[in-house]
Amino acid sequence: MDVLSYLKFIFSILLIIILLKQYVEMWILLDKLNRKVLKYMLPICEILLLFFYDGLFLFPSVVVFLILIYKFNILDNNMFKTFYPINKHKFSINISSILQIIFLSPFLFFIFQAIISFSSNNGGNNLIYQKQLIDYLTFFVLTSIIAPIVEEFTFRVLIYDNWLSSLFNKKIVAVLISSVIFAFTHFDYKTYIYTFITGASLCFIYDIYGYLCSVILHMLFNTYSFLGMLGVNIEWKKLFIASFILLAISAINYNGNYGLKILRKRKNIVR
């Protein structure tokens, strides 16, 4: 327990150093982009959140990043690329990929729960003392909506993709380190293995499908855990089978469409 606490402290300090580096770079970038209002409003908002609700203090930075990316197409800006050489395809919106992730989520969650059931205690009801509806709604919004948006950008985009992937030639090293940091910066030592496996999986999902899909998968995982804490009885085996069937249909449909595209290309070549 003492060793785990020590490791948690070390990785928390490491995370703070990484985030400070990223924050300074962003502040410089906003200055160079002549976004003066954002440059000065951002630290004020984050300091206020740090005092009143420290769990949300990174949220304004992530919102600013996403606004710059989706509204102002900042990923094509050469100045932005010098600070954040992120592939713009990682932020593309693909409905087919999103549906695949939704179908995949129960399948993965069931497997992860089965693997780590011996080491994590997800059966406890952490909301047992919160009797008012507003408590449940607040907890749901924070854990199942805001946390995935912030954590995916922080751990997958900034730490894994923007920083660690540039330091190491082998992607697996970046995946492992970012997942360890992700695990040890969470609160309950009983869920470290589950959080590590989840973090590693989200790195692969981010690489294959992009940011939005990793956010959606993270949201669904947290929602399933939230329902479990509420005592909602979900028949995971049936959901697992349904998920597997939907994935199979999706794969068949994808292969069919891919085959049609090849046939059309061949017909065009013959003509």
Backbone torsions as a table, in degrees:
resi	resn	phi	psi	omega
1	MET	NA	-43.7	179.1
2	ASP	-64.0	-39.5	178.7
3	VAL	-63.5	-43.9	179.2
4	LEU	-62.6	-40.4	178.1
5	SER	-64.0	-39.8	179.0
6	TYR	-64.8	-44.9	178.5
7	LEU	-64.1	-40.4	178.0
8	LYS	-59.7	-42.1	179.2
9	PHE	-63.7	-44.5	-179.5
10	ILE	-61.8	-47.5	-178.0
11	PHE	-70.2	-29.3	175.4
12	SER	-66.9	-41.7	176.8
13	ILE	-64.1	-42.8	178.5
14	LEU	-60.5	-42.7	178.7
15	LEU	-62.3	-41.9	179.4
16	ILE	-61.7	-43.2	179.6
17	ILE	-62.5	-45.1	179.5
18	ILE	-61.4	-45.3	-178.2
19	LEU	-67.6	-36.1	176.6
20	LEU	-63.4	-42.6	177.6
21	LYS	-59.7	-48.1	-179.9
22	GLN	-64.4	-37.6	-177.8
23	TYR	-66.7	-43.5	178.6
24	VAL	-62.2	-43.3	178.0
25	GLU	-60.5	-41.0	-179.8
26	MET	-67.5	-39.4	179.1
27	TRP	-62.4	-42.5	177.1
28	ILE	-64.2	-43.0	-179.7
29	LEU	-61.3	-46.2	179.5
30	LEU	-61.2	-35.3	177.4
31	ASP	-66.4	-44.5	-179.7
32	LYS	-68.2	-30.9	178.0
33	LEU	-82.5	-0.3	179.3
34	ASN	63.3	34.3	175.1
35	ARG	-97.4	68.6	-172.7
36	LYS	-63.5	-40.1	-178.0
37	VAL	-62.3	-47.8	179.0
38	LEU	-63.4	-38.1	-177.4
39	LYS	-59.5	-40.4	-176.3
40	TYR	-94.2	-28.5	179.7
41	MET	-74.6	-33.2	-176.7
42	LEU	-58.4	-53.8	179.3
43	PRO	-63.0	-33.4	179.4
44	ILE	-63.5	-47.1	179.7
45	CYS	-61.6	-42.1	-176.6
46	GLU	-71.8	-35.3	177.0
47	ILE	-66.2	-41.9	178.2
48	LEU	-61.9	-44.3	178.7
49	LEU	-66.0	-34.7	179.3
50	LEU	-62.5	-34.7	179.0
51	PHE	-78.8	-42.3	-172.2
52	PHE	-94.8	-34.0	176.7
53	TYR	-155.5	91.7	-171.6
54	ASP	-65.7	-20.6	179.5
55	GLY	-67.4	-15.5	-177.7
56	LEU	-109.8	6.9	-170.3
57	PHE	-65.7	-22.0	178.0
58	LEU	-85.9	-12.4	-174.8
59	PHE	-57.3	-45.0	179.3
60	PRO	-59.2	-39.7	179.4
61	SER	-62.2	-44.4	-179.5
62	VAL	-64.8	-41.2	178.0
63	VAL	-60.7	-43.3	178.5
64	VAL	-61.1	-46.6	177.3
65	PHE	-55.4	-49.0	-176.3
66	LEU	-66.7	-35.6	176.0
67	ILE	-64.6	-44.7	178.7
68	LEU	-62.2	-37.5	-176.9
69	ILE	-75.3	-49.8	-171.8
70	TYR	-88.4	-28.9	-178.7
71	LYS	-94.6	-40.0	-174.2
72	PHE	-106.7	5.4	178.8
73	ASN	48.8	46.6	-173.9
74	ILE	-67.5	-18.4	-178.0
75	LEU	-65.6	-19.0	177.0
76	ASP	-89.1	-6.1	-178.6
77	ASN	-78.7	125.9	-177.4
78	ASN	-62.3	-35.8	179.1
79	MET	-65.8	-40.5	177.6
80	PHE	-63.9	-39.1	-178.7
81	LYS	-64.2	-29.7	178.1
82	THR	-66.3	-31.8	178.4
83	PHE	-90.1	-40.5	-174.6
84	TYR	-133.0	85.6	179.6
85	PRO	-76.8	68.0	-176.2
86	ILE	-98.8	135.1	177.8
87	ASN	-67.4	124.2	-176.0
88	LYS	-66.1	-21.4	178.2
89	HIS	-66.7	-20.1	178.1
90	LYS	-69.0	-14.3	-179.2
91	PHE	-114.6	15.4	177.2
92	SER	-74.1	156.2	180.0
93	ILE	-107.4	113.9	-177.9
94	ASN	-126.9	108.9	-176.2
95	ILE	-62.1	-39.3	-179.7
96	SER	-61.4	-43.8	179.0
97	SER	-65.1	-40.4	178.9
98	ILE	-61.6	-43.1	178.6
99	LEU	-64.3	-39.3	177.8
100	GLN	-61.6	-40.3	179.5
101	ILE	-66.5	-40.1	178.0
102	ILE	-62.1	-43.2	178.0
103	PHE	-66.4	-35.5	-176.1
104	LEU	-74.5	-27.8	-170.4
105	SER	-58.8	-46.9	178.5
106	PRO	-64.2	-36.3	178.9
107	PHE	-58.9	-51.0	-179.8
108	LEU	-67.4	-44.2	-177.3
109	PHE	-61.9	-41.4	178.7
110	PHE	-61.6	-45.5	-179.3
111	ILE	-64.0	-46.5	-179.2
112	PHE	-61.2	-42.9	179.3
113	GLN	-62.4	-38.9	179.5
114	ALA	-67.4	-40.6	-178.0
115	ILE	-66.0	-44.0	-171.0
116	ILE	-106.3	13.8	-178.0
117	SER	-60.7	-27.7	-179.1
118	PHE	-73.8	-19.5	-174.2
119	SER	-116.0	-12.7	-178.9
120	SER	-119.0	150.2	-178.7
121	ASN	-114.9	83.8	-178.9
122	ASN	-93.6	-0.2	-176.2
123	GLY	-82.5	-17.1	-177.4
124	GLY	-69.4	145.4	-179.4
125	ASN	-94.7	97.0	-178.0
126	ASN	-70.3	-14.1	-177.1
127	LEU	-103.0	15.6	-172.9
128	ILE	-61.1	-29.7	-178.1
129	TYR	-94.0	-3.5	-178.6
130	GLN	-96.4	100.6	-169.2
131	LYS	-93.2	-19.1	-175.5
132	GLN	-91.3	148.8	-178.3
133	LEU	-59.2	-37.0	-178.2
134	ILE	-61.9	-31.9	178.2
135	ASP	-65.7	-44.0	179.1
136	TYR	-65.3	-44.2	-179.4
137	LEU	-64.3	-42.7	179.4
138	THR	-62.6	-46.4	-179.7
139	PHE	-61.9	-41.9	179.7
140	PHE	-63.4	-47.4	-179.3
141	VAL	-60.5	-43.6	-178.0
142	LEU	-67.7	-45.9	-173.5
143	THR	-86.1	-34.4	-173.5
144	SER	-101.5	-10.5	179.6
145	ILE	-121.9	-61.2	-174.8
146	ILE	-70.4	-47.1	-178.0
147	ALA	-56.9	-47.4	178.4
148	PRO	-61.3	-39.9	179.3
149	ILE	-61.4	-46.2	-178.0
150	VAL	-71.7	-47.0	-175.0
151	GLU	-68.8	-37.6	178.6
152	GLU	-65.7	-38.7	178.0
153	PHE	-70.6	-41.1	-177.9
154	THR	-68.8	-52.1	-172.2
155	PHE	-86.5	-41.1	-177.2
156	ARG	-86.3	-45.0	-176.4
157	VAL	-79.6	-56.9	-173.8
158	LEU	-76.9	-53.6	-174.4
159	ILE	-76.8	-51.6	-177.2
160	TYR	-72.9	-55.9	-172.1
161	ASP	-80.1	-48.8	-172.8
162	ASN	-79.4	-30.3	-173.9
163	TRP	-109.6	-62.9	-173.2
164	LEU	-67.7	-38.0	-178.8
165	SER	-64.7	-27.4	177.5
166	SER	-81.6	-19.4	179.9
167	LEU	-85.4	-30.6	-175.2
168	PHE	-119.6	137.2	-179.8
169	ASN	-69.7	-35.7	-179.0
170	LYS	-92.3	124.6	-178.0
171	LYS	-61.0	-35.3	-175.5
172	ILE	-60.3	-32.8	178.7
173	VAL	-66.0	-44.3	178.2
174	ALA	-63.4	-39.1	178.6
175	VAL	-61.8	-48.1	-177.3
176	LEU	-64.3	-46.3	-178.1
177	ILE	-65.5	-46.2	-179.9
178	SER	-64.1	-34.4	179.7
179	SER	-71.4	-36.2	175.9
180	VAL	-65.1	-44.7	177.4
181	ILE	-61.0	-44.2	178.7
182	PHE	-58.7	-43.7	-177.8
183	ALA	-67.4	-47.3	-173.4
184	PHE	-78.8	-9.2	174.6
185	THR	-93.9	3.2	171.9
186	HIS	-91.8	166.3	-165.1
187	PHE	-82.1	-49.3	-169.1
188	ASP	-90.1	119.7	-178.7
189	TYR	-64.9	-21.9	179.8
190	LYS	-69.3	-19.4	-178.0
191	THR	-105.6	11.2	-177.0
192	TYR	-59.9	-42.7	-178.5
193	ILE	-65.5	-46.4	178.7
194	TYR	-60.1	-44.5	-178.2
195	THR	-66.9	-36.8	177.5
196	PHE	-63.8	-48.6	179.9
197	ILE	-61.4	-42.0	178.2
198	THR	-61.8	-45.4	179.8
199	GLY	-60.0	-44.2	179.3
200	ALA	-64.0	-42.8	178.8
201	SER	-62.5	-40.8	179.9
202	LEU	-66.9	-29.9	174.6
203	CYS	-63.2	-45.4	-179.9
204	PHE	-66.9	-40.7	177.8
205	ILE	-63.0	-41.5	177.9
206	TYR	-61.5	-42.8	-179.7
207	ASP	-65.3	-39.4	-175.7
208	ILE	-82.2	-47.8	-170.8
209	TYR	-107.5	-23.5	-179.7
210	GLY	106.0	179.8	-173.6
211	TYR	-61.4	-49.7	-175.6
212	LEU	-59.3	-39.6	-179.4
213	CYS	-70.2	-37.7	177.1
214	SER	-66.5	-35.7	176.5
215	VAL	-63.9	-46.8	-178.0
216	ILE	-63.5	-43.0	178.1
217	LEU	-63.0	-42.7	177.6
218	HIS	-61.7	-43.2	177.4
219	MET	-59.5	-44.4	-178.5
220	LEU	-67.1	-42.0	176.9
221	PHE	-58.2	-47.5	-179.1
222	ASN	-66.2	-34.5	178.0
223	THR	-67.6	-41.9	176.7
224	TYR	-60.7	-42.2	178.1
225	SER	-65.1	-40.2	178.7
226	PHE	-60.9	-45.2	178.7
227	LEU	-63.4	-37.0	177.1
228	GLY	-64.6	-39.8	178.3
229	MET	-67.3	-27.7	177.0
230	LEU	-78.2	-9.6	-179.2
231	GLY	86.6	14.9	178.1
232	VAL	-71.4	125.7	-177.8
233	ASN	-86.3	105.5	179.3
234	ILE	-104.5	127.8	178.4
235	GLU	-81.5	88.1	-171.6
236	TRP	-65.2	-32.1	-179.2
237	LYS	-64.3	-43.4	178.4
238	LYS	-66.4	-40.7	179.0
239	LEU	-66.2	-36.9	177.3
240	PHE	-60.7	-47.2	-179.7
241	ILE	-64.3	-43.4	178.6
242	ALA	-62.3	-41.9	178.7
243	SER	-62.2	-43.7	179.8
244	PHE	-61.7	-43.1	179.5
245	ILE	-63.7	-45.2	179.5
246	LEU	-62.8	-39.0	176.8
247	LEU	-64.3	-40.7	179.0
248	ALA	-63.5	-44.3	177.9
249	ILE	-61.6	-42.2	179.1
250	SER	-62.2	-42.6	179.8
251	ALA	-65.4	-42.9	178.7
252	ILE	-62.4	-43.4	179.6
253	ASN	-63.1	-41.0	179.1
254	TYR	-63.9	-46.2	-179.5
255	ASN	-64.4	-36.8	178.1
256	GLY	-64.5	-45.3	178.4
257	ASN	-64.4	-39.5	179.2
258	TYR	-64.7	-40.8	178.3
259	GLY	-64.1	-40.2	177.7
260	LEU	-62.6	-39.8	179.1
261	LYS	-62.6	-42.8	179.3
262	ILE	-63.9	-43.8	179.3
263	LEU	-61.2	-42.0	179.2
264	ARG	-63.8	-40.4	178.8
265	LYS	-63.4	-41.6	179.6
266	ARG	-64.7	-40.3	179.1
267	LYS	-64.7	-39.0	178.1
268	ASN	-65.6	-36.8	178.7
269	ILE	-66.5	-42.5	-179.8
270	VAL	-62.4	-40.5	178.8
271	ARG	-65.9	NA	NA
